[in-house]
Amino acid sequence: MTFNEFKEKIFILAKKEGFEAQIEFNGQQEFSIRYANNDIDQYTDASKFSVSLKILKNGKIGNAFTESFDNPEELFNEAVTSWKIIDSEEENFFYDGKEEYPKMRTYFGEFEKVPVKEKIDFVRKLYLSSKCNEKIVMVPYAMFKNFVIEKKMANTLGLNIEAKFDGAFSFAMAISQDTSNHSGFWFELGKKVEDLNPEAIGKKVCEEALSLLGAKSVKSGKYRVILRHTAFEDMLSLLRSMISAENVQKNMSPLKGKINKKIGSDILNILDVPYHPLSITNRPFDDEGVPTKEKFIIKDGILTTYLHNLKTAKKDNVEPTGNAIGASISPINLFIKPGNLTFNELVNKLDEGLIITSVDGMHSGANPISGNFSLGARGYRVKNGKIIGAVEQITISGNFLELLEKIEAIGNDLKASEGILTPSVLVKELDIAGE
């Protein structure tokens, strides 16, 4: 039985019993290799699909799930059983698919054509390139992964959409050693084969580890700081949580009541964009079938919107924003608009202070409800606009919203990770705990 045949049988059953129904197909192919100890230690080459069904009546939704097209009646009956035991006063909705969807290319198919041997060679080259110097004592891992995702959604209100996505990413870690060990890490993603160069990634991994040799702590105090894109992207996970309308409505965000109020620097502009040429998370619709769209979240430092799914939008009497991702609300691509300064120009503008290149402990040391954070960090010391040494064994602390207000310059060194695109930023002042 095909998906379309399965879908039609479900819809007939639903209409007969007075339900609206929505069915979603998710297909996924994954290929990944991890290299460690001079050999492959993990290998995955797999594909799978799932079908989820939601039925709706009286504002209540019942759910069911299957991994085959064998028995539509059984799946529908499971959804009805789920619907009967739902005890919630919250009203749920389906989207009718009548709005226009953005046009974008999300599938290229290049990585599927690359032979397995070449992918293995890629990871081996990445691993060996990460050992670029005798002071690199270990490369714990080197990783490559490519994926293909296929989505189809349809419901009895008229929604009928589908899309295919693909991409790849690669990363590695290297350890350098003097009187102690120092770790260097680098990550790159791409949509086409030429976007990923194993020697270039490995060289960057090696350079990151070597650059931390001789690292020392600094005296505790307040410092001007550059948060390099690699550190700022981790910290932006706090904002992702804060701008969820669901968290706002549950009093789990410090941004409640802050729409059209200033929460950041005048030069700060943050958008959610459904498509960016550097991203591999682009998509024309969210997981409720709502079209994605570009919108400012913060414009000139002012909070302009929360991100909504159908339920939260109805509760706030606004339009859904197309940000239902799985069971949560999240940006498609959180895009921090770059400034005009190169990274070297940012360092020169910093003059004296610290560059933070990475942070540790986001899960345990950062609170998205209050915005407070206390994170282990590493990076470099800057004097007279020049990097003069490496810094480790420090802790950065403060409040994330206060940090946004203290941004005084933004670089043009935009870097993409999964779902976040950010340049480096210069912050006027940050509390540093060290010696």
Phi, psi and omega in degrees: 000135179277168177300316181296320178295317179299315180300312183297322178296318178298315183295322178297315179298317182296312181297324180297326182262006176082022179254151159272150183225146176225131183236141182227132175255130176234113176250140182219132171243138181222134172232126179214147177225134171240133182249131177203151180053042178061026180200166175286125178245350173216139181213127178226130174217093191215156173222149180205163173217158176218156176233126177246141181239134171237134175241145189229130172203136179057033178079358180258143180246135170251145184237150172207161189215141177211163177238026177209167176254024190282323192219085179297326180297317180296318180297317180296317180296323176297319179295321178296318177300317177298316181299321183294331184265358178292127179234081182214142179269355180289137181268133180250162186218158165248155178261139187271354175072021185274345178279165181279141180261143180294144178270130179199154175263118181243357182229130180242328175076010186286319185291334177294333182277346182284126179299150180303321181301320180291327177291321176296317177299322178302310183292323178296317178297320178298315180298312182291323180293332179289345177261055190279356187210150181296341179278356170275111186266346182198144166242098185300326180195156169223137192224142171225139176213135169233155187216158170225130178236133177239129180236137172226134179226139177207150174214173185283357175271352178120352177297133177202094187224159174204156179202158179229136184231149171208170181169182180207160172211161183212146179202165178204163175230142175231150180243122172259162186217132165231250174281348176211174180268146179225131184257137174241138184222144173213146186225136174222150176229164180195162177256341180233159184302320183290349178288340184241120179241111186297321179294321181292319179294315179299320178298319180294319177302312181298313180299322179298317180292316181294327184294343182265000176300138181078011183298140179227163173281175176232166177293143178297145179163190176261130184231147164287142190219140163262122169269103179298154184309325181294332176271318184295327180297323177294318183291335180292349174299333175297316180294322179305319179287319185295328186271001175289122179299329178297315178294322177298313182294335179267011182059037180244024178219137177286358181266005178299131179076013185255006179300135182067019175245153183284124179232000182210179179299152178301334183269001186270122176230120181235129181239161163252120183241134179287338180219136169216137185299340179270352189265152171247013177246019178297145177199143182276345179212156180269189186279004169252003180085006181280136179300139173279156181206154178282134176205147172289136169263314173234124179237119182052039177086356184256131178289123185252337182198158163263169176261135189235151160256188183297317185292312182292327178295318178298320181295323180267001180058046177230173177282143174297148184259000180077042184232025172281111180237110186061228180265008184237183175241126187208151174295152174285303172225108176282112191243114176269118185295125183291157171265204185252353186270135170291169179298318179298323177292325174298316180298318178297321179291324176302317178068294179220128182160211184233149168253123176262120183260335178203154179231154179237150170089028180300325183288323184259336187253007181227132183245107182290346180281320178262334185089357181284145179216151172212107193230136170297147185210164175212164180166225187222155174264138181237135175218134183054037177074015181232143175288124184245357179169170182265154182230131174221179177056048174232162176232130174260141182215160180156203177238133188298320180291325175294325177298317179300324180290335185267005178290123182247348176203148180232133182280176176251013184272061185298132177229139182258132165239192183286104176085002179225134174233115184216145168271181172281153180229147176258124183249134185301321188200136178213139178284128180239127173256123180222243181291000000 
